[in-house]
Amino acid sequence: MRTDEELGRLSGELGGARPPASFASLDAGELARLAGALKAERVRQAEGLGEAAEEALKLVPALARGAVRKVLFR
């Protein structure tokens, strides 16, 4: 693992944004852990949003849920 490769991976996890310059002082392992943690958090966040959306659909009348689901989750 090289530091510049891990900085690139971290940049990818940040949506293409450059990490702060001070992150260059971290070693490759630390950068890899940080990128992994960001990825894991995004997955957890997406799962939580999905669960919240499904819970919100329970407020929609049963006959309309299919149509509303199609509109919301294209």
Secondary structure in CASP SS format (residue, H / E / C, confidence):
PFRMAT SS
TARGET T0000
AUTHOR 0000-0000-0000
METHOD secondary structure of the structure
MODEL  1
M C 1.00
R C 1.00
T H 1.00
D H 1.00
E H 1.00
E H 1.00
L H 1.00
G H 1.00
R H 1.00
L H 1.00
S H 1.00
G H 1.00
E H 1.00
L C 1.00
G C 1.00
G C 1.00
A C 1.00
R C 1.00
P C 1.00
P C 1.00
A H 1.00
S H 1.00
F H 1.00
A H 1.00
S H 1.00
L C 1.00
D C 1.00
A H 1.00
G H 1.00
E H 1.00
L H 1.00
A H 1.00
R H 1.00
L H 1.00
A H 1.00
G H 1.00
A H 1.00
L H 1.00
K H 1.00
A H 1.00
E H 1.00
R H 1.00
V H 1.00
R H 1.00
Q H 1.00
A H 1.00
E H 1.00
G H 1.00
L H 1.00
G H 1.00
E H 1.00
A H 1.00
A H 1.00
E H 1.00
E H 1.00
A H 1.00
L H 1.00
K C 1.00
L C 1.00
V C 1.00
P C 1.00
A H 1.00
L H 1.00
A H 1.00
R H 1.00
G H 1.00
A H 1.00
V H 1.00
R H 1.00
K H 1.00
V H 1.00
L H 1.00
F C 1.00
R C 1.00
END
